[in-house]
Amino acid sequence: MTTDDQNEQFIHVNEHDVIIGAISRSKAHKNRTLIHRSVGILICNWKGEVYLHRRSSTKDTDPGKWSISASGHVTDGQSYEEAAKRELFEELGVKTTLTFLEKNMIATAYETEIAALYRGQFEGPFLLNIHEVAEGRFFAPPIIERMVREGQVELTTMSLVNLKRTLKILPERVDLNVYVVKTFPVSSPAL
């Protein structure tokens, strides 16, 4: 059983990222035609390692899979940046400066999101939210690539896409044409 509030309101948008209204988590995660906003955050340390976490077994999507440092949805009344800062603090207990990297429309088997990706630096310690995160640690990009290739970890689809696009790893694992529907100009910061 999930601990995620199925009535939580996400921002519902069209393919141009124009707000249509609000939509419940339960509807957004069951209908690929209902596009909603999300955020992802890559936290790196001074060595260039990336913090990954394994999702709680009570998450409504991808339970138990490994994910980028933090991720979540933009809720009604929030900007992408506000949501990124909120998710980072909720999941890992971290407050740090974030830099906007890119925004893409990404479609999976069960949902379509316009996802803004941010990057920050933090050395730790982390305060993990047990409802969101089972465990986490820093990995060097070549180690992430090896562990995925050898089946030691299973990453969420969104994480595979984000790691391939930003770190240029996992080339044989992800065909971006399958998932990335649209890329928005980097010069237009997230709304």
N, C-alpha and C positions, 0 to 999 in steps of 0.2 A: 504494500500500500504506500502511496506517495505522501510525502509531507509537503509537497508544493500546493499552494492555494490555487485550485482550479478556476476560481472566480477572479483571480488577479487580472487587472485590466492592462493590456498591452496597447501600444499605439498601432492602429491599423492604417496602412498607407497603400497608395497605388504604386505602379512600377516606376514612377518618377520620384518617389519618396514624398509625395504630397499627402498630408494627413486626411484620412477619410473619417476617422472616429476612433472609438475604442473597441477592443475585442477581448473576450475572455481567453485565458491561457488554454482552457480545455478545447475551445473552438480553433484557436490558432495552431495548436499542435496536432490537429486531426484533418486539416484541409489545406492543401498546397496552394489553393487559389487565394487564400486570405493572407496577404503579405503583412508582416509586422516587423518592427524594428528590434534590433539586438545589438549588443556590444561584446567585444572581446578585448582582453588585456593581456599583453605579453610582458612579464616581469623578468628582467635579466639582472644578473649580478655583475660585479666588476670584471669577472673572468669571461663574460659573454655567454654564460650558461643560462638556460631558460627554465623558469620554474613551471613545472607541470603538476597537476593534481589529479587524483582519481576521484571521480564523482561518487557521492553517497549512493548507497543501494536504494534509497528512498526517492531518488529523483524521478520525475515523470518521463523524461527522455534520456536515453543513453546511460542508465544507471550502471555504476561500476566501471565505466570506461574512463580512460585518461583524457584529460582536456588541457587546453592552454591555461595559463595562470589563473584567470578568472573570466567569467562570461555571464551574460544574463540578458534580460530584456529591458527595453525602454518602456517605462510605465507612463500612464496618462499624466501630462503636465511636465515631463522631464525632457531635457535635451540629451543627445547622445553622450556628451561629456559628463553631465550630471549622473547619468545612469552608470557610466564606466566607473566613476569615483565611488558611487554607492555600492556597486557590485564588488569592487576590489576590497572595500572596507568590510562589507557583509561576509564575504567568503573567506578572506585571509587576514582581516584586521589591519590592513595596510593603508596608509595615506602617503602618497608620493606624487610628484609631478608627472603628468601623463602627456605624451605627444601623439597627436592624431597621425595615423599611418595611411589608412585607406578605407574606402567604403564600397561594398559590393552587394549585389543581390545574389543570394545563394539559395538554391533549391535542393532539398533532400527528399527522401521517399515520403516524408510525412508533413513537411512544412516548407515555407519560403520566407526567408528573412532578408531585410536590408541590414547588413551588419557593418558597423563601424569598428575598426580595429585601432587600438592604442598601444603604446609601449611606454614602459617606465623602468626605473632602476631602483632596486631595493635589495639589501643584503640579508634581511631577516632581523629578528625572528618573526615568524608568522603566527597568528592566532586563528587556527582553523575552526570554521563553523561546522560542527559535526552533522548538521542537517543538509549541508551542501557538499562537504569535502571529507572523504575517508582518509586520505593521506596526500602528501605532496613533497616534492624535493626538486632541487636544481639538477639539470642534465645538460651536458655539452651537446650541441646539435648533432655531431656524428654518432653519439651514443643513442640519441632519440631515433635516428634513422636506422641504426643497427637493430635496436629493440623492436621496432615496428616490423622491419623486414623479417626478423627471426620469429615473429609472433609472440614476443615476450610481453608486449602491451598492445591493447586495442585502443586506438584513439577515436574520438567522436569525429563525424564527418566534417563538422565546422573546424575542428582543430587540424585535421589533415589539410584542408584547404588553406587555412591561415599559415600553417608552418611551411607549406610548399611555396606560397606566394611571397612570404616575407624572408624566410631563411634559405629558400631555394634548396630544400632537402625533400626527400621522399619522391623523387622523380617518377619512379616506376609504379608507385602506389596510388597516385591520384591523377586522373584525367580531369583537369580543371574545366574543360568544356562540358563535362557532365553536370557540374555543380554551379559554376559561376555563370549566371544568366546575364549580368550587367555589371560593369565597373563604372563607378562615378568618378569625375575628375578629382584628383587629390587637392587641387587648388580651391575646391569648394568645401570648406570645413563642414563637419557634421552639424546639423541643425540642432 
